[in-house]
Amino acid sequence: MQQTATRQFITAVASVGRDILGAGHPLISKIEAAGTTVDAETVDEIQKALSALPEETRDTLMSAVHKHMREDISAIWGQLPHAESNEPN
């Protein structure tokens, strides 16, 4: 479950980050290069790239990521009881 949550977070950072930072930003490129890999080294690299952003940019990005995850039912669907048998519409 931890890897799933981490992957969902990274996917949200990439999705929102493309709009805020631009598709060619090093953080987005790092996430895209990782693909579906969610090992400790990859997560550490992404966290370092997030930390390297200017504070205002990072705050804007993380606020948008939080909103994205909060409003994306698919991000929490698998965590709901009996949800696997009933996909959201």
C-alpha positions in Angstrom: 0.0 0.0 0.0 2.9 2.4 0.8 4.2 2.0 -2.8 0.8 2.7 -4.2 0.4 5.9 -2.2 3.9 7.0 -3.1 3.2 6.3 -6.8 0.0 8.2 -6.6 1.8 11.2 -5.0 4.5 11.1 -7.6 2.0 10.9 -10.4 0.1 13.9 -9.0 3.4 15.9 -8.8 4.1 15.1 -12.4 0.5 15.9 -13.6 0.3 19.2 -11.7 4.0 20.0 -12.2 3.7 20.0 -16.0 1.3 22.9 -15.7 3.2 24.8 -13.1 6.8 24.0 -14.0 6.5 23.1 -17.6 6.9 19.6 -19.2 10.7 20.1 -19.7 11.5 20.9 -16.1 14.1 18.6 -14.5 11.7 17.4 -11.8 9.2 16.3 -14.4 11.9 14.7 -16.5 13.1 12.8 -13.4 9.6 11.5 -12.7 9.0 10.5 -16.3 12.4 8.7 -16.5 11.5 6.7 -13.3 8.4 5.3 -15.0 6.6 3.1 -12.6 9.7 2.6 -10.4 9.0 3.4 -6.7 12.2 2.3 -5.1 14.0 4.2 -2.3 16.6 5.7 -4.6 14.0 7.1 -7.0 11.9 8.5 -4.3 15.0 10.1 -2.7 15.9 11.8 -6.1 12.4 13.1 -6.5 12.3 14.5 -3.0 15.7 16.2 -3.5 14.4 17.8 -6.8 11.3 19.0 -4.9 13.5 20.4 -2.1 15.6 22.2 -4.7 12.7 24.2 -6.0 12.4 27.9 -4.8 10.2 28.0 -1.7 7.4 29.9 -3.4 7.3 27.5 -6.4 7.4 24.5 -4.1 4.5 25.8 -2.0 2.5 26.5 -5.1 3.2 23.1 -6.5 2.5 21.2 -3.3 -0.8 23.2 -2.8 -1.9 22.2 -6.3 -0.8 18.6 -5.7 -2.8 18.5 -2.5 -5.9 19.8 -4.3 -5.4 17.3 -7.1 -5.2 14.3 -4.8 -8.0 15.5 -2.6 -10.4 15.8 -5.6 -9.2 12.6 -7.4 -11.5 9.8 -6.3 -9.4 7.3 -8.2 -6.5 8.1 -5.9 -8.4 6.8 -2.8 -10.8 4.4 -4.4 -8.7 1.3 -3.7 -8.4 2.2 -0.1 -12.2 2.1 0.5 -13.8 -1.0 1.9 -15.1 -3.3 -0.9 -14.1 -0.8 -3.5 -12.1 -3.2 -5.7 -15.3 -4.9 -6.9 -17.0 -1.6 -7.8 -15.1 0.8 -9.9 -16.1 4.5 -9.7 -18.0 6.0 -12.6 
